[in-house]
Structure formats: C-alpha cells, structure tokens
Amino acid sequence: MVKLPIFRRSDTPRLILLSNREPIEHRLGAGGQPVAVVPAGGVTAALQPAVASAGGTWIAWGSGPADFEVTDADGRILVPPENPTFLLRRIALSEKEIAEYYLDIANRSFWPLCHLQLNHFSFNAESWKTYVSVNRRFARAADEEAAGRRATVWIQDYHLGLVAGMLGRIPNLFVHQFWHIPWPPPDVLRVLPAARVLLRGLLGNDLLGFHTRRYVVNFFACVADLLPGARADVKNGVVRYRNHKTHVRPYPISIDTRAIQRLATRPDVEAISRRIRLDHAPRDGGQLVLGVDRADYTKGIPHRIVAFGRLLEQHPELLGRVILVQIAVPSRSDISEYQDLERDIEHLVDQINRKYGRPGWKPVLHLKDHLDHATLVAWYRAADVCIVSPVQDGMNLVAKEYVAAHVGKLGVLLLSQFAGAAEELEGAVLINPYDESSLARSLYVALSMGPREREVRLMVMQKQVSNNTVQDWMRAIFRDVRKLRGRG
C-alpha cells in the first residue's frame, strides 16, 4: 500500500472536482517504472489550477495502464509528482463498465442526443444500469472525500449526470455542475427513455451551468414539459423540485487567451508557421484554408469538404490557388459510426483530389496525426481562413484559439451558426453547414475579403476573446457559488 504524506488544507470550503477524464495518468516508462503523463485536453488542463489552488481533491476514472500501481488502497495519490498540490482519487472501471457507461450511454446515447443527431442515437437498458452504478460509485467517493466537512463539489459534464442527486446531502455541502455539451429541446430529450431520471439527477445540484442562454432555456422547457411537480422560474433562473432549489445559469467557456498569444508569437512557433506556408500554401499569394477537429460526426467535416469541392467547380480560377488542410484526429475509433465517418472523409478527399488535382498541387490535404499545441498554433497562424462548421457544438474552442493566435496577422473565421461560439464572436462569417452551396459561397467571400475588412472583423473578435477568458469563466462560476452559499 502506498502511504500518502501529510497534506495540509486550509479552513476554506474544500473543493472536490469530479470528471470522467483524469488530469494526470500513469503509464509504464522505458524502464518499466510508472511515469506521470498529462493527457491531451484543454478543459482538463484549465481546471487543474482551480483544484490545486484550493488544495482540493479530483475524482476521475483511472484510465492509465499503470494508474493503480502508484496509489493507495483507495486509489488516492498526490499530484503532480514534482510538486504535489492536490489529491487525485482514481475510480477503477472494468471493461464492461467502460463499454456500457462510457461507450454506450455517454457516447451512443447522450452525445448524439444532445447534438441533435438522432440518426446516431441508441439506448441500451442494461448499459443504463451500469451508467447508474458508475455514477453511484463517483457519488460515494465524493461523500467519502467530503467526510462531513464543509465542501464544494464541482461535477463536470454528461458522464456524471446522476451524481448530484446521489450525494449524501450532508450539511454545508454545495454542489454545482457544468454541462459541457449542448442541451436539447424537450421534443429531442423525450427520445431518451431515462429523460426524467436524468433531469431529477441534475436537479440535485445547487447550481447548474450551460454554455449559452439557449441551452438554459431548453433546460427549463424540458423541466416544465417532462418533470411533473417541478416549478421552473425562467425569469429568476431557478427550478424548485422536491423541496430543493437549483439555480441554472449560462457560463460561456473560453480559452487561456494570453497563453495562446504568447505561444503564437514565440520565435520557434513563427518559424514552424513559415515552414507550413512554404510547404503547403500555394505560391504567389495563394491561400490556405484550415479545418481543425476531432473526427466526429458533429463537426460537419464531410459538408465542409463537399462545399470546398463546389467552390472549385464554381470558381475554376481558384485551381492551384487555394488549399484546404483538414486536421481530423481519429476519435472513438472503437465505435462503428466513427469508423464509417473516417472512411467517408478519406473517400471525399480522394474524390476531390482526383477530380481537381494537378501536378504539384492537391486541393485537399488530410492530416490525422495528433499535433502538440505549439504546432497547432503555428497552423492557426499559417491559415488565411479557418472554417469551423459543426452541425451542433456546445461552444467550440478552435474558433476562439484561431482568433487569439492571429496576433499581428490577418485571417477570416467562418463559423457555424450552430456552435455556441457564434453567440460571442460577432466578427465571424456565420454559416449553415447543412447548406453546402451557401457554404461554398461563404468560402469564396472569405477568400475574396480585403485586408481592411479582415482586420476590422479580427479586431472585434480578439477583443471578445480577451474579455472572456477561461479564467473569467471560472471566476464567474465561483463568484456565483460564493454568493449562493452565502444565502444559506
């Protein structure tokens, strides 16, 4: 058994954060010894300082192959290893639990449902039982970590939708949750057989946050329509149910704007950006259009590629003068729908390249390798146009990162009206990804846009991402936590 050193905590309310993904995992190094690794994921990295500054506890699925070789008997370890600032408690999941709680319910039920992609939705009653069981294990771990003391529990996302309603509700416990994906309207939510159970679970929170006001309105509509006995006060942002009050608010998540700006202007990143343009941008003033996504059916990648093909068909003068670089890192490849999507993308890219390509120039470059953040920011800086065209997205931080990275550069952002970011980024060219002909026209507008209009639009968006950073997002949430806690 690993013995944990003494870990002092202040008398302020203890912060207990719960998420599916862990901030640090352990893998076997070259010598066979466990090595701490920070998994890719911007939101997880952004949450870590909040837990560290509070000397708190982070409860997550222990997904690393060597995770439990370094913990105590209860799955606890102080992290990060070089300078321990918070406690990580890992939950061990069996292969059956991973398949049913994570792959089935989280990714085949909640994900397509909330993104309004019902053609991909499925529901398995046995998997739902496992989802309930795993949520109960997370709730039990949170109760044990709180141990009757004054604590704030912060639950992340749709993987843990029932936890709030399962907590022991000890005195001085404040529970809040942030739902990182869209929230659907009632006619879509009712497709989920366990819709009422999910709503009751979420109403165990004292504070519930969504990205946008539209999702908040959708949530109130679902409560009013599907949950008898609940009183939804939309004006004051409160739901009363079974003698409990839940405050529901919009908190648009953002990025670490200054960190991205500093990274974008580093000499090595500038050098990578110049090399990208030399290697890939058409010569003599040609333009590079960039797409950056996980290979997910919500991201609208096939619509985007088809629209680019139509652009070349309608404007043959652009042949050899523009390239679409689509970075689409494979995601959830053990799910058949994602395998089908990856094949569809490959087919569309090959089709357009065969039809329009010429010696020394291919219109579409498809990159599937994971890029480190510095290289990704270099791609942002190299791109004349960035196209973000999800068919539905809670926020979409690629759009904000592209804007932040363009310090001293000129670029155009094409942004889906169905992304949460569209409610903030007023300088973007808004698009409907389902209308491929219109999307092709918008691409032409972006490529033809003069430097003055590009500058004005970009300045508006850069001000917006500077005035609402991920730090502002967290401050807004915890300001409301303190205020609501104070009301008793």
N, C-alpha and C positions, 0 to 999 in steps of 0.2 A: 504494500500500500504506500502511495506517495503521501508524505506528510507535508501539509501546507504551512509555510511560515506565517507568523502573526501579521495580520493585515488590518491596519487601523482605519476606521471610518469616522467621519465627523458625525455630529448630532443632527445634521440636517436630514430631511426625509431621504431614505435610502432609495436609490434608483435601481429598478430591476427591469431590464430590457429583454423581451422575448422575440426571437425571429427564427425562421426556418434556416437561413444560412448563417454560418458562424463567421466571426471576423478573422479568426486565425485557425488554421488546421495543421495537423502534424502528419508529415509523410516520411518515409524512410529515405535517409540520405545515402550518399555513396558508400559510407562505412557501415550501413545497416542501422545507424542510430536515428531516432526520430528528430526531424528538423521542422521548425515552425515556418509556415508559409502563409502569406496573406493572399487569399483567393481574389480573383478579379471581381469587381463590383463597386461602383461608385457610391451607392447609397450606404452600403455596409461600412465603407471607409469613412463616410461623413458622420455616421452615428457614433463611431468609436470615441472621438474626443468627449462627447457628452457623457458617456458611461465612465470614461477614465477620470474626468474632472470631478465626478461625483463619488469616485471610489466605489462604483456600483458593481452589479452582477449582470452578466449577459448569459441568457439561457438559449441554447440553439442545438440543432441536430448536429451530432458529431459525425461528420461525413468523411473526415480524413482517414486514410488506412492505418495510421499509427496514433490516432487521437487518444485512445484509451490506454495506451502504454505509458502515458505521462500524467494521467490524472489520479486522483484519489478514488476510493471505492464508490463515491457518489458522482463521479465524472467531473470533479472540480479541478481547476488549475488556474494559477495566477498568470496573467499575460499582460503585455508581451514579455517574452523571456528576458530580454535585455534590460527592461525597466518596468517591472510589474506595477500596473496602475489600476487594474480591475480584475474581478473574478469571472472566469468563464466556466459555466456548468454545461456539460455536454449531455444530450439525450441520445442514447443508443437506439437506433431503429433497425429492425430486422429487414431482410429482403422483402418479405411480404408486406410489411408496413410501408416501406419505400414505394413499392409497386402500387399499393392501394391508396394510402394517404396522399402521397406526393404525385405520382404519375396519373392515377385515375381521377381522384377528386380535385386536387389542386389544378392539374394541367389539362384534364379532359372534361371537367365539369365547370369549375369556377372561371378558368381563363377564357374559354370561348364564350361562355355565358355573359361575362362582364364586358367582353369586347364585341358583343352583338354578332358573334359568328356562330349562329345556331347550327349551321351545317356541320360544324366540328364538335358539337356538344354531345356528350354521352353521360350516363349516370348508372352506377352500379351500386345496388343496395348493400351488398357485402362490403364493398370498399368504403361506403359511407360509415359503416360501423367502425371500421379501422380508423377513419378520419376522426370520429368522435373519441375513440380510445386514445389516439395520439394527442389530441388536444387536451384530454383529461390528464395525461402524463405531464404535459407542459404546465398546466394549471397547478398540479400537485407540487411540481418543482418550485414554482413561483411562491406558493404558500409556504413551503419549507424555507425558502430563502428569506421571505419576509419575517417568518418566525414571530408573529405577533407584534412586530415593531412598526413604527410609523414608516410607511414606504409608498413610493410611487411606482406603479407598474406600467411600462410602456410596451404595448404589443404591436408588432409590425405585420401588416398585410393579411392576405386572404388564406394563407396556410393555417392560420390560427384563429379562424373566425368564431370559434365557440369558447375560447379560453376565458374571456371576460365573464361570461355567465357561469363558469365553473369554479371561479375562485372562491375561497372561503369567506370572503367579505368580512375580514377581521376589521376592528375599529382602526381608524386612521390610515386605511388603505385607499389610495386614489388610483383609479385605473383609466388609462386612455389608450387609444388605438389609432394607428394611421393605416388607411386602406390605400395601397399604392397603385391600384389599377382603377379603371372606370367603374362607376356604379350604374347598373342598368335601370331602365324604367320598369314599372310593375308588370306590364304585359310580357316582358322578357324574363324577369325574375321568377314569375309564376311557373315557368318551364321547369325550374328546379324543384323536384319533389320535396326537398328538405328546406324550402324557402323560409317557412315560418320558424323552423328551428334555428336557422342562420340568423334571422332578424332578432329572435329572442337572445341569442348569444351575444350579438353586437350591442344590444341594449343593456347588457351587463356593464358596459363602460360608463364612466362618468363623463368622459369627453371622447368624441369620435370625429376623426378628421378625414376629409377627402381633398383631392387636388383642386377642384373647381366648385363654384356655386351650382353649376348644372348638376353635378353629381349629388350635392347636398339636397337639391330639390327632388331629384329622382329618389333618394333615400326616403325622404318624407312621404313621397307619393306611395312608395312600397309599403311603408308602415301603415299609412292610412287605409290602403287598399287590401292588405293581406294579413294584418295583425289585429283581430278584434280585441277591444279593450285598451288599445294604445291611444294616447291623445297626442297628436302631432301639432305643436305650436310652431308653425313655419316662421312667423314674424320674429319670435324671440329665439329661434334656433334650439328648441327643446322638445324632447319626446318624454312623456311620462307613461310608465308602464310598470304595473305591479309594485307600486309604492317606490319606484326608483326613477330618478331623473337623469337623462342623458343629453348633454349639450352636443350639438352637431355643427361643425364649422368647416369652412374651406381654408386650406393651408397650401397654396401652390408651392410645390417643392422646387428647388433650384440647384445651382452648382456653386462650387467654390470659384467665383469669378476671378478674383485676384490671383489665385494659384494658377489658373489656366492662362491668364495674361502673362504672368511671369514665365511660365513654361514656354509659351508661344514665342517669346522674344529672346529666348536663350540662343546663343550663337550656334550650338550643335543642332537645335531644332530648326533654326533658319537654314542651316546647311542641308539638312535632310529634305526640307521643303524645296529648296532649289534643285536638288538632285531629282526629286519626284517630277518636277516640271520638265527638267531636261530629258528624263527617261520616258515620260508619258504624255505631256501636253503637246498637242500639235504645234509645229513650228510657225513662226511669223504671225504671232498674235492669235493662234488658235486657243480654244477654251476647254477647260477641264470641268466636267460636271461630276459631283461626288454624291454617292449614297452610302450611309453607314448604318448598319442594322445587324441585329441577330437575325438569323434565317428563321423568321417566324411568320406565320400566315397573317398576322395582324399588321405587318409592316408595309403591306402594299407593294412588295418588290416586283411581282410579275406585272402589275398595272404600270409601274414605272418604266420597266424595260420595253413593254409594248408601246407606251407613249413615246419613248425615245426613238423607236423604230419608225413610228408615224411621223415624227419630226423630220427624220432623214428622208422619208418618202416625199413629204410635202415641200421640203427645202433642200433640194439636191446640191445647192451651193455650199451647204454645210459639210458635205462629204469630205473627209480629210481635214476638217477644220474644228471638229469638236469630238470629245471622247467622254463616254460615261464610265466612270470607275465605280463599280458596286462592291463595297466591302460587306460581305454577308457571312459572318462566322456561324458555322453549324451549331444548332441549339436543339436540345432534347431529341437527339437523333435516334433514341430508342423508341420513339413514338412514330407510328406509321405515317401520320399526317405530315410530320416534319420531313421524313424521308421522301415523301411524294413532292413536297414543296421544293426540296433541294434538287430533285430531278427536273422539275418544271423550270426552275431558274436556269439550270445548265442548258436545257433544251432551247429556251428563248434566247439566251446569249449566243449559242451556237448558230441558231437560225438567223439572227440579225447580222452576226459577223460574216456568215457565208453569203448573205444577200448583198451587203453593202461594203464589206471589207475590200481593201486593195493592198498591193504590196507596200509594206512599211506602215500600214495603219489598219487597226481593227477598231470599230466603233465602240465596242463594249469590252471592258476588262473586268473580270470577275475574280475577286480575291477572297479566299476563305480562311487564311491564317489569322490567328489572334495577334493583334498588334499591341505593343506596350503603349502606355499613354502618351509618351513623348512622340512616338512615330505617328500615332493617330492625330495628335495636334498638328504635326507637320503636314499631314494630308489635308486637314482643315485649311491651313494657311495656303496650301498649293491650289486649292479649288477656287475657280471663278464663281461657280454656282453650287450650292448644296441643296439637294432635294430630299425632303423629309415627308413621306407620303403615306403614313399609316392609315388603314381603314378605320381604326379606332385606337386611341392611346391615352393613358391616364394623364401624362404630361409630355414626355419625350425630351430628354436632356441633351440629345445630339444637337437639336436645333439651338439650344442655348449655348452649348460648347462651341459650335461653329461661329456664332456671333462673338463670343468672348475671345476666341482665338484670333480674330481678324483685326488685331491692333495694328494700325498703320497700313492696313490692306483694304482693298475694295472687293466685296463679294455680295452675292444675291442669295437670299434664302427663300426657297419655295417650300411652303408649309401646309400640310393638310389641315383643313378646317375641322377635322375630327380629332386632332391632337389637343390636349389640354393647353399646350404652349400657345396655341392660336389665340387664346383669350388674353395673352400678355404681349406677344411680340407683334406690335402694330406695324412695324416696317416690313414684315414678311409679305411675299406674294402668296395669297391664300389659294389653295387648290382643292378640288374634289377628286380624290384618287380613283373613284369609280368611273369618272368621265374621262376616258383616255384621250379623246380628241381634244377636249378642253385643256387637259394636262399638257399635251403636245404644244398647243398654242401658248400656254404659260411658259413653257420651256423656251420657246422662241422669244417671247417678251423678255425673259431674264437674260438670255444670251445677247439680245439687242440693246439692253439697257445702257444708257450713257453713264459716264463716271460720276456726274453730279447727282443723279438720282440714286445711284448705288450708295454714294457717300451719305446722303440725307437719310435714306432708309436704314443704313447700318448704324448711323449715329443714334437714331431713335431707339433701335433695339439694344445697342450697347449700354445706353442709359438705363434701360429697363432691367437688363441682367445685372447691372451694377447696383441697382436699388433694391433688388430682391435676390439675395444670395442664399445658399444653403444654411449659412449661419443665421440669416434673418428668418428663414423658415423655422429653424429650431427655437430661436428666441420668441417668435410669435406663439408657438405651441406652449412653451414653458411659462410664458407670461400669463396665458390663459389658465394653465394648470395652477399656478400660484394664486391667481385671482379666485378661481373656483374652489380651491382648497380652503382659502380664507373665509369663504361663505359658510364653511362647515357642512 
